């Protein structure tokens, strides 16, 4: 019996072949023929890419707000709002909004009373704190009776939606999923509703979920704590030095009103970009966008960040101890994605870390056998602002962090003293081209890539133009960039050292 073909798989394969063929010719001109762009009167921007290989489409919304827009007292809010954007509206996710609204107000009041008492010097009156906590829990339970759980996601599932997800980085927040092409209108309705009229129901319950996420993903993970400490040490002014998931005290204290203010500031239509990729008609997409997204009131785009990280003038070091194996991490300040040398730093990352033939893997793992893993890459924790070129390594058994740091720096310094070969650099350029072909083979991944370059650089075409910039990088450019960044006074070094096992009771 001949197995049936999967149209989505066939479509993805055809798309991949198209991308490979386009990149082999004139990548930008070939691709641009399938792209339509428009901006609504309220500022919401759209990029539509026609890809008719299968009757599906992916929808990707990029909000130009991330953890870098958090500030003292509300760290973690960008990530928190990502969670809240699925909670529904006045008509989605509620059994009776008029009654629910009153209940949500009572929850806010109960939380404020509980918070005011427990944050008094000395922790407040213990009995009163306990009583106020019970009243807060009762108020949450009362509000929960009006919630139609997961109505937003259920509507997408029923329409055949796939891949519903969201993510928060330091530079952006993304919302994305795919639908059959004939269900495109559902996306326009749901997406416009959640950014036009969101209801932040179950806010404090979700904050509890995020607190648990922090405990599991950071506080119980020594390497994650080490990286969080690296950022806090390397950045003295810029928000890249703050935790993305939020400090526990903020997660315990920020309010639904804080989230609403964050939404009003950063989720206006002028701060949103949506990319639609798939079997769609651009004229119909524009008509739907005007019908649904056009309902949102225009708001001014938020003011850019003012803080600029000052130059680092001295090496910084710290040692963290935990129940884990040794780990070495280093960070060097480098420019943002819009700097002329960003292509050289991208090439450096590939030379040092792309696969088992990379310099760090070959030098530390294969040849010298002093590490079990080693890598380095630019743009951490983001690309929008000057960030770090980060290196890390896991020492092999019996090897220490000092030896690991010394070995990594030896490999790094080779780039400063010896020109890379033309063949090695050509391999970097070929890998980048192959990576782009692979990325553009997925509708959703394409949405993410186009939106990133549009927002961070001002033009999605830079996805392709960056290939030209990379192609122009010379061995001398590699050497110059390495000499500029990888200097002692620009370095922050962190060690994770095993802590003694706790004594039994």
Residue, then its C-alpha position, 0 to 999 in steps of 0.5 A: x500500500x502506497x503511503x499518502x503524501x502529507x501536503x504540508x511536508x511537500x509544501x515545506x520541501x518545495x519552499x526549501x527548494x525555492x529558497x535554495x534556487x533563489x539564493x543561488x541566483x539573486x536572493x533579494x530580487x527573487x524573494x522580493x517579487x513575493x512580498x507585499x508591505x503596507x502600514x495601517x493608518x494607526x501605525x500597525x505594519x504588515x509584511x505579506x509573503x506569498x507561498x502557495x505550495x500548501x493551503x496553510x499560512x503562518x502569522x507572526x506578530x513582533x512587539x517591539x518590546x522586551x525585557x530591556x523595557x523592564x525597569x526597577x520594580x517591574x523586572x519580568x513584566x515583558x515576560x509576564x505580559x507575554x503570558x497575559x496576552x492569551x487570557x482573552x478579552x471582554x468577550x473571549x474567556x469570560x462567562x459574564x464580564x460585568x460580574x467578572x470585572x467587579x470580582x477582578x477589582x476585589x482581587x486587586x484590592x485584596x492583593x493591595x491590602x495583603x501586600x501593604x501589610x506583609x511589606x511593612x518593616x519586620x514583615x507586618x503583623x503575622x496574624x493579619x498577614x495570614x488573614x489578608x492572604x486568605x481574603x486574597x485567595x478567596x477573592x481570586x477563587x471568586x473571580x475564577x468562577x467567571x473564567x472560560x478557561x483557554x477559550x482563546x486557544x480552543x478557538x485556534x485549535x478548533x480551526x486547525x491551528x498549529x504551533x501556537x506559542x510566544x516568546x520574550x527576549x530582551x529586544x522583543x516579544x513574539x506571538x505566532x501560530x499557523x492556520x489553514x489559509x481559509x481561516x485567516x480571518x480568525x487570526x485577524x479577529x483574535x489578534x486584533x481583539x487581544x491587543x485592542x481590548x485585553x482583560x488581564x484575568x488571573x494575573x496573580x495566579x499567572x505571576x505565581x506560575x512565573x515565580x515557579x518558573x524562575x525557581x525551576x529555570x534559574x534558582x535551581x539551575x546553577x549555570x543559569x544563575x551564573x549567566x544571570x550574574x554575568x549580565x549583572x556584572x558586565x552591564x553597570x547601566x544598560x537594562x541588558x544587565x537585568x534579569x529577563x524573567x524578573x527578580x523574585x521580589x518584583x514577581x511577588x509585588x507587581x500588580x495588574x495595574x502595572x501590567x495594564x500601564x505596561x500594555x498601554x505604553x508598549x502595545x500600541x499599533x505603532x509598536x507592532x509588526x505582523x508578518x503573514x507567510x503562506x497561501x494568501x492573497x495580499x489584497x485580502x490580507x490588507x482588507x482584513x487588516x484594515x477591517x480588524x486591526x484598523x479598529x485600534x486607536x493610534x498611539x505614539x511609539x514609545x520613546x527609545x531607551x536613553x541609557x547607553x552602557x559606558x565603556x568598560x575600563x577594567x576586567x571584572x571577575x566573580x566566582x559562584x559556587x553550586x551543586x554542579x560541575x565546573x563551568x567557565x563563562x566570559x563576556x566581551x562588549x561588542x557593538x549592536x547589529x547595526x554596527x559595520x563590524x557586526x558581520x565580522x563578529x558574526x563570522x568570528x562566532x562561526x569560526x569559533x563555534x560552528x560545529x565540531x570543526x570549529x576552532x574552540x571545539x577542535x582546540x579544546x575538546x578534540x585536540x587537547x581534551x581539556x573540555x567536553x564542550x566549548x563555544x562562543x557567539x555574539x549578540x548576547x543577550x540581544x542585538x538591538x543595543x551593544x551587547x556581549x560576545x559570550x564564550x563558555x566551556x565545560x572543563x573535562x574531569x580533572x581540569x579546572x576553570x583557570x586552565x579552561x579560561x587560559x585555553x580559551x584565550x589562547x584560541x581567541x588570541x590566535x585570531x588576533x595574531x594570525x590571519x584566518x585562511x581564505x578557505x576557512x572564511x569561505x566556509x563561514x560564508x557558505x554556512x550562513x547561506x545554508x542557514x538562511x535557506x533552512x530558515x526561510x524553508x519554514x513559514x513561521x521561522x521566516x516570519x520571525x527572521x523578517x520581523x527581527x531584521x525589519x524592526x532592528x535594522x529598519x528593513x527586512x531586506x537586510x536579511x539578504x543584504x547581510x549575506x553581502x556584508x558577510x561575503x565582503x568580510x576579509x581575514x584582516x577584518x576578522x583580525x581587527x574586530x578580534x583585537x578591538x573586542x577581546x582585550x582584558x579590560x573589556x572582559x567579564x569572567x565568571x567561574x562556577x565551582x562545585x560547592x561542598x555537598x551539604x552535611x546530612x542532619 
